Structure formats: C-alpha cells, structure tokens
Amino acid sequence: MVKLKTLAPNQTIVYDDIGATLFSYDTPICSRDYSSKIILYPAWRYSATTSKYRSQFLNGETTRETQRKLDVNTYTLRNTYA
C-alpha cells in the first residue's frame, strides 16, 4: 500500500511497504526504512526549503548534524536517484 502526505506545496512524503521517502517537487531527498536506515539523495541540501523539510523528516536534525552522520557513514548517500 502507498500513502502520500503533503507537507507543503511540492513537499511530499510517500509511505510504502519499505518505509518513507521525502520528495521535493518530484525529486527524492531522503528515505527512511522501517529499521530507521537513512538514505540521502544528491539534492538532500538543495535549498533552504529542502533543508527545512528534510530537517522535519529527520526529527529536527540540522544540515550540519546530517553532514556529520554522512561523514561517519551513519547515513548513506546515493549518487543516483534510481
């Protein structure tokens, strides 16, 4: 089953059987599976608006905190959208 939750115009979370993915317009920004594994996509810090909604999706985490988690491999950065 797939469920959509609109946060704001052009900011949507898609829930499916694997987890949840935050989209800005039609671009994936960040995914979280049900085991809490986080995957970030190339546009994860594209703009202030993208960062605002990514922060909400990650429970208030700042861009600096997210970058630290990428640096120590707590989060995974995908180089493509596929």
Secondary structure, DSSP 8 states (H G I E B T S, - for coil): --EEEEEETTEEEEE-SSEEEEEETTEEEEEEETT--EEE-TTTTSSHHHHHHHHHHTTT--HHHHHHHHHTTSSEE-SS--
